[in-house]
Amino acid sequence: MRVERICPNEAEALYDCMKQIDQEAQYMLYLPEERTFNKDKLVEHLRYQFYIGVKTEDNKIMGYLSVHMSTLYKLKHIGYISIGLVEELQQQGLATKMFEETIKWAQRKGLRRLELTVITYNTPAIKFYEKLGFKIEGIKRESIYMNEHFYDELYMAMMLNEMNITKPDNLW
C-alpha cells in the first residue's frame, strides 16, 4: 500500500472506493444509495481540491482524504477535511500517513487551519483526531439524522500556525 495524491484520471477508482466505504462505515455522511457518479464534477474536484489516497500496487484506491478549500477570499486559509478508509485497512497507520502528508501539503500551501466534523458517538475517530492535534471547538447539535435519531457532531480544528514545527539549524 502506498499513500499518494489522487489524480483526475483516477476519478472512477475514487468513486468506487467512496461507494465501498459508504456501504461499510456507519458514520459516513452518504448512505450507500445516495452517492451518484458525476465524472466531470469529480474530475474538477480532483483538479482544484487536494485529494490523497491509499492505493494498492494495481492502483485500486482503498482510502482517501480530501481537503476542500473555498474560493472566497475570507475563507481561503481554511481546509475542510473528509476522510474514509476501507474497513480491512483500518488500524494500520494509513489514515495517520494520509494526515501527515496532508498537513505538510497544507503548510506549504499556506493554509492556517484544517477542520472537520465527527459524530459525537464516534469515540475512536475523536481520539484519533485529538492525537493528531485537532481540538474540539464546538458542538453542532442534532445535525445528523440517521437510524431514526438525531445525533450531535463535534466541530474540530487544527491550527497549523500553532503546531510545533522543527526547522533544521541551517535555516535559522
Residue pairs with C-beta under 8 A, 6 or more apart in sequence:
1 54
1 55
1 56
1 62
1 89
1 92
1 94
2 54
2 55
3 52
3 53
3 54
3 55
3 94
3 97
3 98
3 101
4 52
4 53
4 55
5 50
5 51
5 52
5 53
6 14
6 46
6 51
6 52
6 53
6 61
6 64
7 46
8 43
8 46
8 47
10 46
10 53
10 59
10 61
11 39
11 42
11 43
11 46
12 37
12 39
13 59
13 60
13 61
14 42
14 46
14 51
14 53
14 61
14 64
15 35
15 37
15 39
15 42
16 60
16 61
17 53
17 60
17 61
17 62
17 63
17 64
17 84
17 86
18 30
18 35
18 64
18 84
19 32
19 35
20 86
21 28
21 63
21 84
21 85
21 86
22 28
22 30
22 31
22 32
22 34
22 35
23 32
24 86
24 87
25 84
25 87
27 118
27 119
27 121
27 122
27 125
28 84
29 82
29 144
45 51
45 66
49 66
49 67
49 68
49 69
50 66
50 67
50 69
50 79
50 102
50 105
50 106
50 109
51 64
51 65
51 66
51 67
52 64
52 65
52 98
52 101
52 102
52 105
53 61
53 62
53 63
53 64
53 65
53 98
54 61
54 62
54 63
54 64
54 85
54 89
54 94
54 98
55 61
55 62
56 62
62 85
62 86
62 89
63 83
63 84
63 85
63 86
63 89
63 94
63 95
63 98
64 82
64 83
64 84
64 85
64 98
65 81
65 82
65 83
65 95
65 98
65 99
65 102
66 81
66 82
66 83
67 79
67 80
67 81
67 102
67 105
67 106
67 114
68 79
68 80
68 81
68 82
69 75
69 76
69 78
69 79
69 80
69 111
70 76
70 78
77 110
77 111
77 112
77 113
78 111
78 112
78 113
78 114
78 115
79 106
79 111
79 113
79 114
79 115
80 114
80 115
80 116
81 102
81 114
81 115
81 116
82 116
83 95
83 98
83 99
83 116
85 94
85 95
85 98
95 128
96 132
99 132
102 114
103 114
103 158
103 160
103 163
106 114
106 160
107 160
107 165
111 160
112 159
112 160
112 161
113 157
113 158
113 159
113 160
114 134
114 157
114 158
114 160
115 137
115 155
115 156
115 157
115 158
116 129
116 134
116 156
116 157
117 140
117 143
117 153
117 154
117 155
117 156
118 125
118 126
118 129
118 153
118 154
118 156
119 144
119 151
119 152
119 153
119 154
120 126
120 139
120 151
120 152
120 153
120 154
121 151
126 136
126 154
126 156
129 156
130 136
130 156
132 158
133 158
133 163
134 156
134 157
134 158
135 156
135 157
135 158
136 154
136 155
136 156
137 155
137 156
137 157
138 154
138 155
139 152
139 153
139 154
139 155
140 152
140 153
140 154
140 155
141 152
142 150
142 151
142 152
143 150
143 151
143 152
143 153
144 150
144 151
144 152
144 153
145 151
